């Protein structure tokens, strides 16, 4: 998996926001200046994070942005998924189908009732999901492919790593680094 500038800059912006929000709502302009980012590009990133429920906007004098949840409840994985979409290193249709079957077999039904887009037990019984999902995917050997287990472990390891790092941990690390470096721009530490 290779992160784009959206993920890298967005993570830096979220750390900056979390570091400075105790003072007041933080303007996009101040984040852009401290992180040496284009304010227009930063606004795009903030919109995506706002849509994901990570950031909220404060209107009026002294307005700007704040975290929508406490920093100890926002993981790096939350931020990267909001900005990058999937964080899987390998997209394998066999992994996706097995995951859907495992989830629905454990739940036995849709988790949130009517209108839920999750695959239901009834759909699994009605369709052969392996054939349904793999049709047209170019993966004809999914039934005997052993590499799917490698891809799943890699994807799971990435997810576990980014989901275990919380924003408050990075804020604390940032404060320690900045305290030791004096008058250094935060962007030069990345």
ZAGU-388280 format. One line per field, with one value per atom (N, C-alpha, C): residue number from 1; atom name; z, x, y. Coordinates in Angstrom, 1 decimal, always signed. Each point is the difference from the previous one (the first is absolute). Layout:
N
nr NUM,...
atom CA,...
zz Z,...
xx X,...
yy Y,...
END
This chain:
190
nr 1,1,1,2,2,2,3,3,3,4,4,4,5,5,5,6,6,6,7,7,7,8,8,8,9,9,9,10,10,10,11,11,11,12,12,12,13,13,13,14,14,14,15,15,15,16,16,16,17,17,17,18,18,18,19,19,19,20,20,20,21,21,21,22,22,22,23,23,23,24,24,24,25,25,25,26,26,26,27,27,27,28,28,28,29,29,29,30,30,30,31,31,31,32,32,32,33,33,33,34,34,34,35,35,35,36,36,36,37,37,37,38,38,38,39,39,39,40,40,40,41,41,41,42,42,42,43,43,43,44,44,44,45,45,45,46,46,46,47,47,47,48,48,48,49,49,49,50,50,50,51,51,51,52,52,52,53,53,53,54,54,54,55,55,55,56,56,56,57,57,57,58,58,58,59,59,59,60,60,60,61,61,61,62,62,62,63,63,63,64,64,64,65,65,65,66,66,66,67,67,67,68,68,68,69,69,69,70,70,70,71,71,71,72,72,72,73,73,73,74,74,74,75,75,75,76,76,76,77,77,77,78,78,78,79,79,79,80,80,80,81,81,81,82,82,82,83,83,83,84,84,84,85,85,85,86,86,86,87,87,87,88,88,88,89,89,89,90,90,90,91,91,91,92,92,92,93,93,93,94,94,94,95,95,95,96,96,96,97,97,97,98,98,98,99,99,99,100,100,100,101,101,101,102,102,102,103,103,103,104,104,104,105,105,105,106,106,106,107,107,107,108,108,108,109,109,109,110,110,110,111,111,111,112,112,112,113,113,113,114,114,114,115,115,115,116,116,116,117,117,117,118,118,118,119,119,119,120,120,120,121,121,121,122,122,122,123,123,123,124,124,124,125,125,125,126,126,126,127,127,127,128,128,128,129,129,129,130,130,130,131,131,131,132,132,132,133,133,133,134,134,134,135,135,135,136,136,136,137,137,137,138,138,138,139,139,139,140,140,140,141,141,141,142,142,142,143,143,143,144,144,144,145,145,145,146,146,146,147,147,147,148,148,148,149,149,149,150,150,150,151,151,151,152,152,152,153,153,153,154,154,154,155,155,155,156,156,156,157,157,157,158,158,158,159,159,159,160,160,160,161,161,161,162,162,162,163,163,163,164,164,164,165,165,165,166,166,166,167,167,167,168,168,168,169,169,169,170,170,170,171,171,171,172,172,172,173,173,173,174,174,174,175,175,175,176,176,176,177,177,177,178,178,178,179,179,179,180,180,180,181,181,181,182,182,182,183,183,183,184,184,184,185,185,185,186,186,186,187,187,187,188,188,188,189,189,189,190,190,190
atom N,CA,C,N,CA,C,N,CA,C,N,CA,C,N,CA,C,N,CA,C,N,CA,C,N,CA,C,N,CA,C,N,CA,C,N,CA,C,N,CA,C,N,CA,C,N,CA,C,N,CA,C,N,CA,C,N,CA,C,N,CA,C,N,CA,C,N,CA,C,N,CA,C,N,CA,C,N,CA,C,N,CA,C,N,CA,C,N,CA,C,N,CA,C,N,CA,C,N,CA,C,N,CA,C,N,CA,C,N,CA,C,N,CA,C,N,CA,C,N,CA,C,N,CA,C,N,CA,C,N,CA,C,N,CA,C,N,CA,C,N,CA,C,N,CA,C,N,CA,C,N,CA,C,N,CA,C,N,CA,C,N,CA,C,N,CA,C,N,CA,C,N,CA,C,N,CA,C,N,CA,C,N,CA,C,N,CA,C,N,CA,C,N,CA,C,N,CA,C,N,CA,C,N,CA,C,N,CA,C,N,CA,C,N,CA,C,N,CA,C,N,CA,C,N,CA,C,N,CA,C,N,CA,C,N,CA,C,N,CA,C,N,CA,C,N,CA,C,N,CA,C,N,CA,C,N,CA,C,N,CA,C,N,CA,C,N,CA,C,N,CA,C,N,CA,C,N,CA,C,N,CA,C,N,CA,C,N,CA,C,N,CA,C,N,CA,C,N,CA,C,N,CA,C,N,CA,C,N,CA,C,N,CA,C,N,CA,C,N,CA,C,N,CA,C,N,CA,C,N,CA,C,N,CA,C,N,CA,C,N,CA,C,N,CA,C,N,CA,C,N,CA,C,N,CA,C,N,CA,C,N,CA,C,N,CA,C,N,CA,C,N,CA,C,N,CA,C,N,CA,C,N,CA,C,N,CA,C,N,CA,C,N,CA,C,N,CA,C,N,CA,C,N,CA,C,N,CA,C,N,CA,C,N,CA,C,N,CA,C,N,CA,C,N,CA,C,N,CA,C,N,CA,C,N,CA,C,N,CA,C,N,CA,C,N,CA,C,N,CA,C,N,CA,C,N,CA,C,N,CA,C,N,CA,C,N,CA,C,N,CA,C,N,CA,C,N,CA,C,N,CA,C,N,CA,C,N,CA,C,N,CA,C,N,CA,C,N,CA,C,N,CA,C,N,CA,C,N,CA,C,N,CA,C,N,CA,C,N,CA,C,N,CA,C,N,CA,C,N,CA,C,N,CA,C,N,CA,C,N,CA,C,N,CA,C,N,CA,C,N,CA,C,N,CA,C,N,CA,C,N,CA,C,N,CA,C,N,CA,C,N,CA,C,N,CA,C,N,CA,C,N,CA,C,N,CA,C,N,CA,C,N,CA,C,N,CA,C,N,CA,C,N,CA,C,N,CA,C,N,CA,C,N,CA,C,N,CA,C,N,CA,C,N,CA,C,N,CA,C,N,CA,C,N,CA,C,N,CA,C,N,CA,C,N,CA,C,N,CA,C,N,CA,C,N,CA,C,N,CA,C,N,CA,C
zz +0.0,+0.0,+0.0,-0.9,+0.0,+0.1,+1.1,+0.3,-1.0,-0.4,-0.8,+0.9,-0.6,+0.7,+0.9,-0.5,+0.8,+1.4,+0.0,+1.3,+0.9,-0.7,+0.8,+0.5,-0.9,+0.4,+1.0,-0.3,+0.9,+1.4,+0.1,+1.4,+0.7,-0.8,+0.6,+0.5,-0.9,+0.4,+1.2,+0.1,+1.2,+1.3,-0.1,+1.2,+0.3,-0.9,+0.2,+0.6,-0.5,+0.6,+1.4,+0.3,+1.3,+1.0,-0.5,+0.9,+0.4,-1.0,+0.2,+0.4,+0.0,+0.2,+1.5,+0.9,+1.4,+0.1,-0.8,+0.0,-0.4,-1.1,-0.6,-1.3,-0.7,-1.3,-0.9,-0.8,-0.8,-1.4,-0.6,-1.4,-0.9,-1.2,-1.1,-0.4,+0.0,-0.3,+0.9,+1.3,+1.0,-0.2,-0.2,-0.2,-1.3,-1.1,-1.2,+0.1,+0.8,+0.2,+0.7,+1.2,+0.8,-0.7,-0.8,-0.7,-1.4,-0.4,-1.4,-1.1,+0.1,-0.9,-0.7,-1.2,-0.7,+0.8,+0.3,+0.8,-0.8,-1.3,-0.8,+0.1,-0.1,+0.1,+1.4,+1.0,+1.3,+0.2,-0.5,+0.1,-0.6,-1.1,-0.6,+1.0,+0.7,+0.9,+1.2,+0.5,+1.1,-0.3,-1.2,-0.4,+0.1,-0.5,+0.1,+1.4,+0.9,+1.4,+0.7,-0.4,+0.6,-0.4,-1.2,-0.5,+0.7,+0.4,+0.7,+1.5,+0.5,+1.4,+0.9,-0.6,+0.8,+0.4,-0.8,+0.2,+0.0,+0.7,-0.1,-0.1,-0.7,-0.2,+1.0,+0.4,+0.9,-0.8,-0.1,-0.8,+0.9,-0.7,+0.7,+0.4,+0.7,+0.4,+0.9,-0.3,+0.8,-0.5,-1.1,-0.6,-0.6,-0.4,-0.6,+0.1,+0.4,+0.1,+1.3,+0.4,+1.3,-0.4,+0.9,-0.2,+0.4,-0.7,+0.3,+1.1,+0.3,+1.1,+0.8,+1.2,+0.7,-0.8,+0.1,-0.7,+0.3,+1.2,+0.4,-0.6,-0.7,-0.7,-1.5,-0.5,-1.5,-0.3,-0.8,-0.3,-1.3,-0.3,-1.2,-1.2,+0.3,-1.0,-0.4,+1.0,-0.3,-0.9,+0.2,-0.8,-1.4,-0.1,-1.3,-0.8,+0.6,-0.8,-0.5,+0.8,-0.4,-1.2,-0.1,-1.1,-1.1,+0.3,-1.1,-0.5,+0.8,-0.3,+0.6,-0.7,+0.5,+0.3,+1.0,+0.4,-0.3,-0.7,-0.3,-0.9,+0.2,-0.8,-1.3,+0.1,-1.1,+0.0,-1.2,-0.2,-0.6,+0.8,-0.5,+0.2,-1.1,+0.1,+0.9,+0.1,+0.8,+1.5,+0.4,+1.4,+0.3,-0.9,+0.3,+0.1,-0.8,+0.1,+1.3,+0.3,+1.3,+1.2,+0.0,+1.1,+0.1,-1.2,+0.0,+0.6,-0.4,+0.4,+1.5,+0.5,+1.5,+0.8,-0.5,+0.7,+0.1,-1.1,+0.0,+0.7,+0.0,+0.7,+1.5,+0.5,+1.4,+0.4,-0.8,+0.3,-0.2,-1.1,-0.3,-0.7,+0.0,-0.6,-0.1,-0.6,-0.2,+1.4,+0.2,+1.3,+0.4,-1.0,+0.4,-0.6,-0.3,-0.4,-1.5,-0.3,-1.4,-0.5,-1.3,-0.7,+0.2,+0.8,+0.2,-1.3,-0.4,-1.2,+0.2,+1.2,+0.3,-0.7,-0.4,-0.5,+1.0,-0.3,+1.0,-0.2,+1.1,-0.1,-1.2,-0.2,-1.1,-1.3,-0.2,-1.3,-0.1,+1.1,-0.1,-0.4,+0.6,-0.4,-1.4,-0.5,-1.3,-1.1,+0.2,-1.0,+0.5,-0.9,+0.3,-0.1,+1.2,+0.0,-0.6,+0.1,-0.7,-1.4,-0.7,-1.4,-0.4,+0.9,-0.3,+0.0,+1.0,+0.1,-0.9,-0.2,-0.8,-1.5,-0.4,-1.4,-0.6,-1.0,-0.6,+0.7,+1.1,+0.8,-0.5,-0.9,-0.5,+0.9,+1.1,+1.0,-0.2,-0.8,-0.3,+1.0,+0.7,+0.8,+1.5,+0.4,+1.4,+0.9,-0.5,+0.8,+0.5,-0.8,+0.3,+0.2,+0.0,+0.2,+1.4,+0.3,+1.3,+0.3,-1.0,+0.2,+0.6,-0.1,+0.6,+1.5,+0.6,+1.5,+0.3,-0.9,+0.2,-0.1,-1.0,-0.2,+1.1,+0.5,+1.2,+1.2,+0.3,+1.1,-0.1,-1.2,-0.2,+0.2,-0.6,+0.2,+1.5,+0.6,+1.5,+0.8,-0.3,+0.7,-0.1,-1.2,-0.3,+0.8,-0.1,+0.7,+1.5,+0.6,+1.4,+0.4,-0.8,+0.3,+0.0,-1.0,-0.1,+1.0,+0.3,+0.9,+1.5,+0.3,+1.3,+0.4,-1.0,+0.3,+0.1,+1.1,+0.3,-0.2,-0.4,-0.3,+1.3,+1.2,+1.2,+0.2,-0.4,+0.1,-0.9,-1.2,-0.9,+0.4,+0.6,+0.6,+1.1,+0.9,+1.0,-0.5,-1.0,-0.7,-0.6,-0.7,-0.7,+1.0,+1.1,+1.1,+0.5,+0.2,+0.5,-1.0,-1.3,-1.0,-0.1,+0.0,-0.2,+1.2,+1.2,+1.2,-0.1,-0.5,-0.1,-1.2,-1.0,-1.2,+0.0,+0.9,+0.0,-1.1,-0.8,-1.0,-1.4,-0.1,-1.2,-0.5,-1.3,-0.6,+0.2,+0.4,+0.1,-1.3,-1.1,-1.3,-0.2,+0.5,-0.2,+0.9,+0.9,+0.8,-0.6,-1.1,-0.7,-1.0
xx +0.8,-0.8,+0.9,-0.3,+0.7,-1.0,+0.2,-0.9,+0.3,-1.1,+0.1,+0.2,+0.2,+0.2,-1.3,-1.2,-1.2,+0.1,+0.5,+0.1,+1.1,+1.2,+1.1,-0.3,-0.4,-0.3,-1.2,-1.0,-1.2,+0.4,+0.8,+0.5,+0.7,+0.9,+0.7,-0.9,-1.0,-1.0,-0.8,-0.4,-0.8,+0.9,+1.2,+0.9,+0.1,+0.2,+0.1,-1.3,-1.1,-1.3,-0.1,+0.3,-0.1,+1.0,+1.1,+1.0,-0.5,-0.6,-0.4,-1.4,-0.9,-1.4,-0.3,+0.9,-0.3,-0.1,+0.8,-0.1,-1.3,-0.5,-1.3,-0.2,-1.1,-0.1,+1.1,+0.5,+1.2,-0.4,+0.6,-0.4,+0.9,-0.6,+0.7,+1.2,+0.0,+1.1,+1.2,-0.3,+1.1,+0.6,-0.8,+0.5,+0.9,-0.6,+0.8,+1.3,+0.0,+1.3,+1.0,-0.5,+1.0,+0.5,-0.9,+0.4,+0.5,+0.1,+0.5,-0.8,-1.4,-0.9,-0.8,-0.5,-1.0,-1.3,-0.5,-1.2,-1.2,+0.0,-1.1,+0.1,+1.1,+0.2,-0.4,+0.4,-0.3,-1.6,-0.6,-1.5,-0.7,+0.6,-0.5,+0.1,+1.2,+0.3,-1.0,-0.2,-0.8,-1.5,-0.4,-1.4,-0.2,+1.0,-0.1,+0.0,+0.8,+0.1,-1.3,-0.6,-1.2,-1.1,-0.1,-1.0,+0.2,+1.2,+0.2,-0.3,-0.3,-0.3,+1.2,+1.1,+1.2,+0.3,-0.6,+0.2,-1.3,-0.2,-1.2,+0.4,-0.8,+0.3,-0.8,+0.7,-0.6,-0.1,-1.2,-0.2,+0.1,+0.2,+0.0,+1.4,+0.0,+1.3,+0.7,+1.2,+0.8,-0.3,-0.7,-0.4,+1.2,-0.2,+1.0,-0.4,+0.9,-0.3,+0.5,-0.7,+0.3,-0.2,+0.6,-0.2,-1.5,-0.6,-1.4,-0.1,+1.1,+0.1,+1.3,+0.1,+1.3,+1.1,+1.2,+1.2,+0.3,-0.4,+0.3,-1.1,-0.9,-1.0,+0.1,+1.0,+0.3,+1.3,-0.1,+1.2,+0.6,+1.2,+0.7,-0.8,-0.5,-0.8,-1.3,-0.6,-1.2,+0.3,+1.1,+0.4,+0.4,+0.8,+0.4,-1.1,-1.0,-1.1,-0.9,-0.1,-0.8,+0.6,+1.3,+0.7,+0.4,+0.4,+0.5,-1.0,-1.1,-0.9,+0.6,+0.0,+0.6,+1.5,+0.4,+1.4,+0.7,-0.8,+0.6,+1.2,+1.0,+1.1,-0.3,-0.8,-0.4,-1.5,-0.6,-1.4,-0.2,-0.6,-0.2,-1.5,-0.7,-1.4,-0.3,+1.0,-0.3,+0.0,+0.9,+0.0,-1.3,-0.5,-1.2,-1.2,-0.1,-1.2,+0.1,+1.2,+0.1,-0.4,+0.5,-0.4,-1.5,-0.6,-1.5,-0.7,+0.5,-0.7,+0.3,+1.2,+0.3,-0.9,-0.1,-0.8,-1.4,-0.6,-1.4,-0.3,+0.9,-0.2,+0.0,+0.8,+0.1,-1.3,-0.4,-1.1,-1.4,+0.0,-1.2,-1.1,+0.2,-0.9,+0.6,-0.7,+0.5,+0.0,+1.1,+0.2,-0.8,-0.5,-0.7,-1.4,-0.5,-1.4,-0.2,-1.3,-0.3,+0.8,+0.3,+0.8,+1.5,+0.4,+1.4,+0.6,+1.2,+0.6,+0.9,+0.1,+0.8,-0.7,+0.9,-0.5,-0.7,-1.2,-0.7,+0.1,-0.4,+0.1,-0.9,-1.1,-0.9,+0.7,+0.8,+0.7,+1.1,+0.6,+1.0,-0.7,-1.1,-0.7,-0.6,-0.4,-0.6,+1.1,+1.2,+1.0,+1.2,+0.8,+1.3,+0.9,+0.3,+0.8,+1.4,+0.6,+1.3,-0.1,-1.0,-0.2,-0.5,-0.9,-0.6,+1.1,+0.8,+1.0,+1.2,+0.4,+1.2,-0.3,-1.3,-0.4,+0.5,+0.8,+0.5,+1.2,+0.4,+1.1,+1.4,+0.0,+1.3,+0.7,-0.7,+0.6,-0.7,+0.5,-0.6,+0.5,+1.1,+0.5,-0.1,-1.0,-0.2,-0.2,-0.6,-0.3,+1.3,+1.0,+1.3,+1.1,-0.2,+1.1,+0.4,+1.3,+0.5,+0.5,+0.3,+0.6,-1.0,-1.3,-1.0,+0.2,+0.5,+0.3,+1.2,+0.9,+1.1,-0.5,-0.9,-0.5,-0.9,-0.8,-0.8,+0.8,+1.1,+0.8,+0.7,+0.4,+0.6,-1.0,-1.2,-1.0,-0.5,-0.1,-0.4,+1.1,+1.3,+1.1,+0.0,-0.2,-0.1,-1.1,-1.2,-1.2,+0.3,+0.6,+0.2,+1.0,+1.0,+1.1,-0.6,-0.8,-0.5,-1.2,-0.7,-1.1,+0.5,+1.2,+0.5,+0.7,+0.3,+0.6,-1.0,-0.2,-1.0,+0.6,-0.9,+0.5,+0.6,-0.5,+0.5,+1.5,+0.3,+1.4,+0.9,-0.4,+0.8,+0.1,-1.1,+0.1,+1.0,+0.0,+1.0,+1.5,+0.1,+1.3,+0.5,-1.0,+0.3,+0.4,-0.7,+0.4,+1.4,+0.3,+1.4,+1.0,-0.2,+1.0,+0.1,-1.1,+0.1,+0.6,-0.2,+0.7,+1.5,+0.4,+1.5,+0.6,-0.7,+0.5,+0.0,-0.7,-0.1,-0.9,+0.6,-0.7,+0.0,-0.5,+0.1,-1.5,-0.2,-1.3,-0.4,-1.3,-0.4,+0.1,-0.1,+0.1,+1.4,+1.0,+1.3,+0.4,-1.0,+0.3,-0.6,-0.7,-0.7,+0.9
yy -1.2,+1.2,+1.2,+0.9,+1.3,+1.1,+0.8,+1.1,+1.1,+0.7,+1.2,+1.2,+1.2,+1.2,+0.3,-0.5,+0.2,-0.6,-1.2,-0.7,+0.7,+0.2,+0.6,+1.4,+0.8,+1.4,+0.1,-0.9,+0.0,-0.4,-1.0,-0.4,+1.1,+0.7,+1.1,+1.1,+0.3,+1.0,-0.4,-1.2,-0.5,+0.1,-0.3,+0.1,+1.5,+0.9,+1.4,+0.5,-0.4,+0.4,-0.4,-1.2,-0.6,+0.7,+0.4,+0.7,+1.4,+0.7,+1.4,+0.2,-1.0,+0.3,+0.4,-0.3,+0.4,+1.5,+0.7,+1.5,+0.5,-0.4,+0.3,-0.8,+0.3,-0.6,+0.4,-0.9,+0.2,+0.3,+1.1,+0.3,-0.8,-0.3,-0.7,+0.8,+1.3,+0.8,-0.2,-0.1,-0.2,-1.4,-1.0,-1.3,-0.1,+0.6,+0.1,+0.7,+1.1,+0.7,-0.9,-0.5,-0.8,-1.3,-0.6,-1.2,+0.2,+1.2,+0.4,-0.8,+0.2,-0.7,+1.1,-0.3,+0.9,+0.0,+1.2,+0.1,-0.6,+0.1,-0.5,-1.6,-0.5,-1.5,-0.5,+0.7,-0.3,+0.0,+1.0,+0.1,-1.3,-0.5,-1.3,-1.1,-0.1,-1.0,+0.1,+1.2,+0.2,-0.3,+0.3,-0.4,-1.5,-0.8,-1.5,-0.4,+0.6,-0.4,+0.4,+1.1,+0.5,-1.0,-0.4,-1.0,-1.3,-0.4,-1.2,+0.1,+1.2,+0.2,+0.2,+0.4,+0.2,+1.4,+0.9,+1.5,+0.6,+1.1,+0.8,+1.5,+0.7,+1.4,+0.9,+1.1,+1.0,+1.3,+0.5,+1.2,+1.3,+1.1,+1.3,+0.5,+1.1,+0.5,-1.0,-0.2,-1.0,-1.4,-0.1,-1.3,-0.8,-1.2,-0.8,-1.4,-0.9,-1.4,-0.6,-1.0,-0.8,-1.4,-0.9,-1.4,-0.3,-0.9,-0.3,-1.0,-0.7,-1.0,+0.3,-0.5,+0.2,-0.7,+0.5,-0.5,-1.5,-0.4,-1.4,-0.9,+0.5,-0.8,+0.0,+0.7,+0.0,-0.7,-1.0,-0.7,+0.5,-0.4,+0.3,-0.6,-1.2,-0.8,+0.8,+0.6,+0.8,+1.1,+0.7,+1.1,-0.4,-1.1,-0.5,-0.5,-0.7,-0.5,+1.2,+1.0,+1.2,+0.7,-0.1,+0.7,-0.9,-1.2,-0.9,-1.0,-0.3,-1.1,-1.2,-1.1,-1.2,+0.1,-0.6,+0.0,-1.4,-0.8,-1.4,+0.1,-0.8,+0.0,-0.8,-1.0,-0.8,-0.2,+0.2,-0.1,-1.4,-0.9,-1.4,-0.3,-0.4,-0.3,-1.2,-0.9,-1.2,+0.4,+0.9,+0.5,+0.7,+0.9,+0.7,-0.9,-1.0,-0.9,-0.8,-0.5,-0.8,+0.9,+1.2,+0.9,+0.3,+0.1,+0.3,-1.3,-1.2,-1.2,-0.2,+0.3,-0.1,+1.0,+1.2,+1.0,-0.4,-0.4,-0.3,-1.3,-0.9,-1.3,+0.3,+0.9,+0.3,+0.8,+1.0,+0.8,-0.7,-0.8,-0.7,+0.9,+1.3,+0.9,+1.4,+0.9,+1.4,+0.6,+0.8,+0.5,+1.2,+0.8,+1.2,+0.0,-1.1,+0.0,+0.3,+0.5,+0.3,+1.1,-0.1,+1.0,-0.2,-0.9,-0.3,-0.5,+0.4,-0.5,-1.3,-0.4,-1.2,-1.2,-1.0,-1.2,-0.8,-0.5,-0.7,-1.5,-0.8,-1.4,-0.5,+0.6,-0.4,+0.1,+1.1,+0.1,-1.1,-0.3,-1.1,-1.3,-0.3,-1.2,+0.0,+1.2,+0.1,-0.1,+0.6,+0.0,-0.7,-0.5,-0.6,+1.2,+0.6,+1.3,-0.2,-1.1,-0.2,+0.3,-0.7,+0.2,+1.4,+0.5,+1.3,+1.1,+0.0,+1.1,-0.2,-1.2,-0.3,+0.1,+0.0,+0.0,+1.4,-0.1,+1.2,+0.7,-0.6,+0.6,-0.4,-1.0,-0.5,-0.9,-0.5,-0.9,-1.3,-0.9,-1.3,-1.0,+0.2,-1.0,+0.2,+0.8,+0.4,-1.2,-1.1,-1.1,-0.7,+0.0,-0.7,+0.9,+1.3,+1.0,+0.1,-0.2,+0.2,+1.3,+0.8,+1.3,+1.0,-0.4,+0.9,+0.1,-1.1,+0.1,+0.9,+0.1,+1.0,+1.4,+0.3,+1.3,+0.4,-0.9,+0.3,+0.3,-0.7,+0.2,+1.4,+0.4,+1.3,+1.1,-0.2,+1.0,+0.1,-1.1,+0.0,+0.7,-0.2,+0.6,+1.5,+0.4,+1.5,+0.6,-0.6,+0.5,+0.0,-1.1,+0.0,+1.1,+0.2,+1.0,+1.4,+0.4,+1.4,+0.2,-1.1,+0.1,+0.1,-0.4,-0.1,+1.3,+0.9,+1.3,+1.1,+0.6,+1.0,+1.4,+0.9,+1.4,+0.6,-0.3,+0.6,-0.4,-1.2,-0.5,+0.8,+0.3,+0.8,+1.5,+0.5,+1.3,+0.1,-1.0,+0.0,-0.1,-0.8,-0.2,+1.3,+0.7,+1.2,+1.1,+0.1,+1.0,-0.3,-1.3,-0.3,+0.4,-0.3,+0.3,+1.5,+0.8,+1.4,+0.7,-0.6,+0.6,-0.2,-1.0,-0.3,+0.7,+0.4,+0.6,+1.5,+0.7,+1.4,+0.6,+0.9,+0.7,-0.7,-1.2,-0.8,-0.1,+0.1,-0.2,-1.4,-0.3,-1.4,-0.8,+0.6,-0.7,-0.5,+0.6,-0.4,-1.3,-0.3,-1.2,-1.3,+0.2,-1.2,-0.6
END
